[in-house]
Amino acid sequence: MRIWPVQDAKARFSEFLDACVSEGPQVVTRRGTETAVLVPIGEWRRLQVAARPSLKQLLLTDSARTDSLVPVRSKARRRQAIPLG
């Protein structure tokens, strides 16, 4: 995995893109700090499939269950009403 300063990645974008396709992920740094990664589309799609589903996706499935999303009510006692008068 090659590391590219952002200035080099911008100035030589075609080379940067070719390196990604031929060598795999390429890291971009800004002021010496790793900031982003360019990955080939095949690897990106593989990562998306392997990623955990979002809450929205889980709730939209046929087997969506909300029982575990609702917290258990506490057994707190309520105050008794004081009779007036």
C-alpha positions in Angstrom: 0.0 0.0 0.0 1.6 3.2 -1.2 1.2 6.5 0.7 0.5 9.7 -1.3 0.6 13.2 0.0 -2.6 15.0 -1.0 -0.6 17.4 -3.3 0.9 14.5 -5.2 -2.4 12.6 -5.5 -4.0 15.8 -6.9 -1.2 16.6 -9.3 -0.8 13.0 -10.6 -4.4 11.7 -10.2 -4.2 9.4 -13.3 -1.1 7.7 -11.9 -2.7 7.6 -8.4 -5.8 5.9 -9.9 -3.7 3.5 -12.0 -1.7 2.5 -8.9 -5.0 1.8 -7.1 -6.2 -0.5 -9.9 -2.9 -2.3 -10.3 -1.5 -2.4 -6.8 -4.6 -2.1 -4.5 -5.6 0.5 -1.9 -3.6 3.8 -1.9 -3.4 6.0 1.2 -3.7 9.8 1.0 -2.1 11.9 3.7 -2.6 15.6 4.6 0.1 17.3 6.6 1.6 13.8 7.4 -1.7 12.4 8.8 -3.4 9.5 7.0 -6.7 11.0 5.8 -8.3 8.8 3.1 -7.9 5.6 1.2 -8.6 5.0 -2.5 -9.7 1.4 -3.1 -10.5 -0.5 -6.3 -14.3 -0.8 -7.0 -14.2 -4.6 -6.6 -12.8 -4.3 -3.1 -15.3 -1.5 -2.2 -18.2 -3.7 -3.3 -16.9 -6.6 -1.3 -16.5 -4.4 1.8 -20.1 -3.1 1.4 -21.5 -6.7 1.2 -19.4 -7.7 4.3 -20.5 -4.7 6.3 -23.1 -5.0 9.0 -26.6 -3.9 7.9 -27.8 -0.5 9.1 -30.6 -0.1 11.5 -32.9 1.0 8.7 -32.1 -2.2 6.7 -32.7 -4.3 9.8 -36.1 -2.7 10.4 -37.2 -3.0 6.8 -36.5 -6.8 6.7 -39.4 -9.3 7.0 -38.0 -10.6 10.2 -37.7 -7.1 11.8 -38.2 -7.3 15.6 -38.6 -4.2 17.7 -39.0 -6.1 21.0 -35.3 -5.7 21.8 -35.3 -2.0 20.9 -37.9 -1.1 23.6 -36.3 -0.8 27.1 -37.8 -2.8 29.9 -40.0 -0.6 32.1 -38.9 -0.3 35.7 -40.9 -1.5 38.6 -41.0 1.9 40.3 -43.9 2.4 42.6 -46.3 5.2 41.9 -47.3 7.6 44.6 -50.9 7.1 45.9 -53.3 9.9 45.4 -54.2 11.9 48.5 -57.9 12.1 49.0 -59.2 15.6 49.0 -61.4 16.8 51.6 
